[in-house]
Structures are given as structure tokens and as C-alpha cells.
Amino acid sequence: MNLNKIHNVFFIGIGGIGMSALARYFKAKDMYVAGYDKTSTELTDNLKTLGINVHFEDALEFIDSQFLSIENTLVVYTPAVPSNHKQLEFFKTKGYQVLKRSQVLGLITEHTFCLAIAGTHGKTTTTSILGHLMYECHVPLTAFLGGISENYNSNLILNGTEVSVVEADEFDRSFLTLSPDIACITSMDADHLDIYGDASQLRKSFEDFSKRVKTNGKLFVKNGLPLNGITYGIEDDSDYSVQNIKIQNGTYVFDVKTPKKVLKNLKFNLPGRHNLSNALIALAMAIEYGCSYSQLAEALASYKGVKRRFTYQIKTNDFVFIDDYAHHPEEINAVYQAVREMYPGQKILAVFQPHLFSRTRDFVDDFAKSLSQFDEIMLLDIYPARELPIEGVTSSWLLSKIENPNKQLISKADIVQKVYESKAQILLTIGAGDIGEEVKHIKKKLSVAS
């Protein structure tokens, strides 16, 4: 398929974080862009300000006449959309070019020098760091991010089209549409078992992805993963390794050992060893691409983060409120480690919204163990996303397994008041559902109170 012949792009599920980045990209290339999503959000509001028409009803009359030209129209959809979606059915039955988001990303990147980040954790932050590093090094790139970069207030970094930086998403095996020049795999923990069935099938898909790297390309793997490649790790004997870690005024200061030299006294402002690992692999990929050491050091120090990835909402001497997207037990463990390292001895309240019935079922004991570490836990009901309820899989069931007496089930309607009544010095809101929509209400209440 030749994207140069496309003039109109219609998105079904345009409000998704990955879909909206593609919508921004095609709009920037002067194509006519519009689409459907289920609900209005800050992301869809932002698309509207760019002149992109977004509607929220699945009805054929909302399809602009511009899209009736089959020859030069592309329809992009997300797998989260049900197969009986009326607009999707219309486009498929009328002979339009209808592609998944991942297929379109594959088409965009196939004629570029592609750097791809894969892994069950850390993709978005690592992609965001790498995009920022290469932008600051004046690389002519387009970076598609799975979150909103604090540096650019966008999920798209557009500075040219010769190089692409992308998340290689394992969900629905999407990353197998990519053929990267440089790739990394950050982790291979079991997840998406509703798609894969078991952990061995997930591991196989990562092995398949590793074989997608071009013949003369480079593959990085986190030290300890059962794959061959250039290794990276924290305080170990990897090819690229972080050494001599210190914390100064909430900032990591450290050295990086590379195969050719040691970079001294680098600075990085995101808390947590997991984020330090993300910074390392982004740095390593940029070095292997050919960016200069001195420019990379400056760029790393200026990186601000991704919204909802350990994002400080309130930060005073007496109280801290952090919001994070963590939705897997290992991610919750990483957030806990980061908070404990930065705020030793302080009382931590975690408000968690489980994401997906299947994920809660598959990892319930691990969730219970990771959540039990906090001083106080509040659970919201499970956010269903694309799923129907599973009998017996509830937040009450998860709560019963948490070995901590300071726990309770709360409703979204009560979240602001319950948090306000807590005596915790550190507040965490965690989850990949719509808990992020509650953050502004909590922040407003606590800011007024303080």
C-alpha cells in the first residue's frame, strides 16, 4: 500500500493514546483527518483544537462526505473496537483500505531508520526518553509515544521523517508488523494472557520480534532475559551498565559504562531504578545510532517525564501526591521501590484501580503481594476496558487476599473524600483505567486543604 496516494484518514477509536498520535501525524502531513471514539476525553479535546473532527456516536451519518472517495481514503481502527461496530462494518463491506493501527505504523516506519522499544514494562517512558534525546541531538525523527511527554505536551515528536522511534506493542502481537534497525526488549513478564493463553506463547512472540530486526541491525536486551543481544543493566557486567549511583536533591547522579568508554556524572530526574534502567537503554540506543556523548548528557538531564508515569501532582515539605499508570504487579513493585527510595520512613497510601478482569484473575496473588507493601490501600472497582465481567473476579476478592489490615474498597464517588481523610504523607493513585480522570479532583481538594 502506498501512503502517498492517501488524502483522507478516518480513525475508529481515535481517542486512544497510540491512535491519536497517528491522527496528529497525518494531520501534520496535511491530510484530512477525522474519527470516532466512545467518549470525550482530554485527548479528543486536543485533537479538536488541531482541526480534527471527532464524534462520539457510532452512526453512518457522522462519516463526512470527504471519506466517500474509496481510492484515496485510509481507515485505521484499534482492536479494542468491537467487530459489530457499524462504521467499521461499513468501511469493510464497501471495499475501503482498512488497517489496524500497528499495520499503519509498520507502513510509516518501513522506509525510515527505525528504533523500536519492546517489553511488557517501560515502553512508553523509554520511547519518550529516546525521542527526547534524539530530538535534542537534532536527528530528523518522528517519535510515536504511548503517553503525553512532559517536554513536548504531546504523544508525537515531529522533527523530520528519516528516522522513526516507536513503541513495539506486544498486545495482539502488534509489534510483528515492524522491521526495526535498532530494537530493545526491556522485559518479558507474563501479561495479556487473554490474548496469548500462557506465558510461553508471550515469550515466543518476543523471540519472533527479535527476529524482525534487520540483518545488520542491533538488538538490546535487559541483562538476564533469555535472548541474545547487546546487554544492559544496573550495577552489573552488562555491555552498557549504570555504575556509582548517588541521589542528590532527588536527582540520580551516576556513571554509564559503554563498550568504548565510561560517561561520568550523568544526571536523570525521574525516581526509581526502573526509570534509571529505561534511561540507560534509551541512552545506549542513541549512542549506537551515532548521537554525541556530550549532547546526550545534556539532553538526559533536561528530560521531564511522561504524564501519569510517576507524575508529581503535589510536592511540598509535608505532603506528596504522585499519579502513575502502573497496572501490572511488577510495575506496582517498581513504583513502591521508587517511593520508598525517595521518601524513606513516610506513610504511603496507594489508591489502585485494577485494569481488566482477566489480568486481575491471572495475577491476583501477585497483585495482593505488591499492594500489601503500602501502609494503606484503597481499591476501586475493576476497570473493564474491552472486557465483560468474569464471575467471581472482583475488587472485593482481590482485597480479601491483601495481607494488610489498613485496606478498604471505595467507590469513585467517594475517592476525593476518602483520600482527604487519610493521614498519609505520600499519596499514590495507580492504574491504567479512568482513575486518571479523578486526579484533578483530588488535587483540587488537597490543594485547597493545604
N, C-alpha and C positions, 0 to 999 in steps of 0.2 A: 504493500500500500504506500502511495506517495502523499505524504502530508502536505507537500507544496501545492497540491491541487485542491486542498480543503479551504473553504472560505467561512464555513459555519460549523460551530461545535456546540452540541446540546448535551448537557450533563444530567444524568439521573442519579441523584444523591450528591448534588453539587456542594452541599454544606459540610461534607466530610473533610478532614484535615488534608488528606492527600489529594482528593478531588478538587478542592478549592485552590490548591497550589497549581494544578494543571489548568484550571479555569483562568487564573491570573496569567499564566504563561501564554496561553492562546490569545487572551485579550491584549497582552503586551505585543503580540505579533500581528495586531490589527485584524484579528478575525472577529466575526460576530459570535458572541458567546451568551448563552442563557441556560437555564436549567430548573430542575425541580428538587426540592427537598421536603422532608416530612415536617420539620418545624423551623421556625425563625430563630436564629442564634446570632451571636456577635460576628461569627464568620460570614454568615449570609448577609448581615448588615454591611460588613466591609466590602463584600463583592458588589453590592448595590451601589456603594459610593464610587466604585470604578466604572459604573455604567453597565453592569451586567444584570440582566433581568432575571430575577429569581421568583418562582411561585411555589405555593405550598399545597396545591390540590392536584391529585392525580386525575386530570381530565384532559381530553384531547384538545379542547378549545383553548388551552393555555399554551399550545405549541404555536409559536409565531409563524407567519406565512413564509418568513425567510428560510425556515427549515424544510419547506416543502420541495426544495430542489435536492433530489436524491444524490445527484452526481457529485456535488461539492460540499456535502454535509457529513460530518462525523458525529456519531452518537457514542458517548462514553458512559458506562454505568459501573456501579460498585456491586460486588457480590452480596452486599448486605440488603440490596433491594429484592423483594420477593418476585418470583418468576411470573406471577399473575399481575404484575404492575401494568396498568392499561397503556401508559405511554411507551413502556419498554416493549410490550407486545405489538403495538402499532408499528414502531420502527423496525422490529424484526420481521414482521409479516410483509411489510412494504418494500423490503429489499435494501434497506439502508446499510451502511457500513457501521456495525455495532460492535464495539470492543470494550473489554474490561479496562479499568484504569491501568493495571500492570502491563497490558499489551501496548497501550499508548505510550507508556513510559519507556518500554523497550524500543518502540519505533523512534522516539525522540532521541534516545541516547545511542542508538546503534552506529551513527556516523560521527560520534564525538569520542573524545578520550574520556572514558567513564570510570569513575571511582565509586564503588558501591560498598555500603556498610550493612552487613547481615548480623543476625543474632537475636535471641529471644529477649534480651535486655540491652539497653544502651544505644539502640539505633538512632533515635531522634537526637539525643544530646551529641553523640559522636558526629552525626551528619552535620548538625548545626555548627559544631566547633570546626570541623574540616572546611565547611563552606566559608566560615568567617576567616579562617587562616588564609585560605587561597584568595579570597576577595582582597584581603589586606596586602597580599603579595602580588596583586594586580594581574591575577590569572583570568583570562577571558572565559568565565564559567557561568553556568546556570546550576543552582542548587535547589533541589526539591526537598523540603523539610516536612517531617511529620509533626511539627509543632510550630508555635509562633516564636521566632527568635527575638530576644530582648534587644539585640543590637540593631535589627532592621524592622522590628514590629511587623513581621511578615513571615509566611511559610515558603517564600520564594526569594532567592537571591539571584538577581539577574544582572550579569556584568559581561555578557558575551555568550557565544554558543559553541565554542571549540571544545570546551571541557564540561562534563556534567558530573554532579555529585548527587547521589541518590541513596535513599534507604532501600535496601533489598529485603522486602517483607516476606516472611515465611508463611503468613496466613494464606490459605488457599493456594499454596505453592507459587505465589505470585513472582517470587524472585527468579524463577526459572525462565522468565522472559528476557532476562538481562544477560549481556556478554561483556563483563567489565574488563578493563585493562589492569586496574588495581582493585582488590577487594579485601575485606576483612570479615572475620567471624568472631564476634565478641563473646558469644555464649550459645549453648545448645541445651538449655534446661527444658524439660518437658513442658509443653504448653499447646494450646489449640488441639487438644485431644479429641474434640468434637469433629475436627477435620481429619486428623491423622490416625485416630484409633488407638495408637500406643506410641510410647517414646521412641521405639526403634525405627518406626516409619518417619518420625520427625528427624531423627539423626540422619537417616538415609537421604532426606531431602536436602539437608545441609551438605552432605557428601556430593550430591548431584549438583548443587550450586557451586561447590568448589571446582567442579569440572567445567563449569561455564566460563571460568576465567580464560582470557585469550592465551594462545600458545606461548607468547613471550611476555605474558602478564605476571603480576605478583600477587600472591595470596598471603595475608597476615592472619595468624590465628592466636587467640589468647593461649598463653602457656598452660598446658595441661589438657587441652582439647585433643581428641583422637584423630587429628588431621595433620598432614604435612604442610609446612609453610614457614614463613618468617615469623618468629615468635615475639610476643611482647608480654610484659608482666610488671608487677610491683615488687621491688626489692628481691629480685631473683636473677637467674643466669640467662634470661631471655636475650634474643638479639637486640631488642630495644627494651630497656628497663629503667624504671624510675628508682632513684637512689637518694639517700641522705634527706629524707623528708622532714621538714620542720613546718610548724604553724606559727605565723607571725601576724597578729591582729586579724585573725580569721581568714588569712590567705595562706595557701600552700606555697612553700618555697622548697625547691628540690633540684636535683640534677637528673639528666637523662643520658644514659649510656647508649650510644648508637654503634653500629658496626665500624664506623670510621672515627668517631671522636666522642668526647663527653661534653654535653652542654651544661654549663654551670648556672645555678641560681635562677632557674626559671620560676615564674610566678603564675598562679592559677587561683581564681577566686571562688570556685564552686566547692562546697564542702563534700566530704565523703570519698573514701578510697575508690568507690565505683566510678565517681566522676574523674578522679585522677587517672584511672585506667582508660576512660573514654578520651581524656585529653592526650594521653600518651599515644594511643593508636591513631588519632587524628593527626598528631604531630608527625608520627612515623610515615603515614601515607603521604603527607605533604612533602616531607623530606625526599621520599623515594620518587615523587613526581618531579622534584627539582627546585623547590622553593628554597630561598636562602635562610640560613640559620638565624641571622640577626633579625630579619623581618618576622620570622615565625615567633621568636621570643617576644617581640613587641606585641604581635597580634594575640598571642595566647594570654598575655596579661590584660588585654582590653576586652576579652570575651565576657559577656554579661549573663549568658544562660538562655534557657527556653522557658516560656511561660508554663506553669504547672509542673516544672521539674525543679523541686526544692526551691520554690519561689517564695521569697520573704514578702509577706503582706504587712506585717507589723514587726518592727525590730527596735526595741528600747532596752534600757538597762534592766528593767523589771519584767518585761514580757516579750515573748517572740511568737509570731504566728507564721507558720510555713504551710504552703499548699503543694501537694505533689501528686503526680499521675500514677504512682505505684499501684499495680493491680495483680501482682503475682507474689507469692511468698518470698522469693529471693529478692524482689525489688523492695518489699517492705523491710526485709532484713538490712538491705543496703541503706535505706532511709534511717532506720534505727541506729545503725553504726555511725552514720554521719552526724546525727543529732547528739548522740552520746559523746562523740569525739569533740564536738564544738561546745557542748553545754553539759559537762560532767556534773553529776550530783543534782541536777534540776528535775523537778517533777514534770513528766511528759504525758499529755492527753492526746490520744490518737482517735480521730473520728474516721471510720472506714466504711466505704460503700462497696460491697462486693460487686464484681462485674461478671456477669454471665452465670446462669445456673450450672452449666456443665463445668466451668472452671472451678466453681465453689465445691461441687461434688468431687471432682477429680483430685483436688488439693486441700480438702477440708482440714485434715490433720496438720498439714504444713502451715496453712493459714492460722490455725489456732495457736500453733507454736510461735510463729513470728509475731502475732498480735499480743501474746501473753507477756512479751518483753516490756511493753509500755507500762507506765504506772497506773494509767486509767484508760479504759477502752469504751468507746461508744460505737455501736453498729447501726447502720441504716439498712433498710431492706435491700435485697439484691436488685441491681440494675439489669434488666433483661436484655437490653440491646436487641439483637436479632432473634432471640430465643423465646420459646414458650416455657412456662413453668415446668419443673420436674418434681414429681411427688416426693415429699419429704425433704427436699433441698430448700432450706430457708435460712435466713439470718439467725433465727432462734436456735436452729440446730448447730450452726457454727458457734454461736455464743455459748452453748452448753459445753462445748469442747475446750473453750479458753480457760486455762488454769490461772485465773487471776480474779480475786473477789471484787475488784473495782471495775465492774463491767455492766453495761446495760444496753438494751435495744431502744433506739429512739426513732421518731418519725422525722421526715424532712421539715414538717411544720414546726417541730419543737427544737430544731438543731441550734438556732441562734440563742434561745433562752437557756438551753442545757449547757452550752459552751460558756455562756456568760456566768452561770452559777458555779462553774468549776474553779478550783483553786490552783490549777496547774500553771506553772511558769512558762511552759512551752506547749503550744497548741499545734497539732498536725491535722490537716484534712487530707485524706488519701483516697484515691480511687479513680477509675477511668470512665465512670458514668457521668451523670449530671450533677455530681457533688460540686463540681467547679462553678456551677451557676449559683451556688449558695455562698461562695466565698465572699462576694462583695457585700452581702447582707451581714455576714458575721463580722467582717472587717469594719463596717459602718457602726455596728452596735458596740464593738470593743473599742474602737477609736473614740467614740463619744464617751464611753465609760471611763477611759483613761484620761 
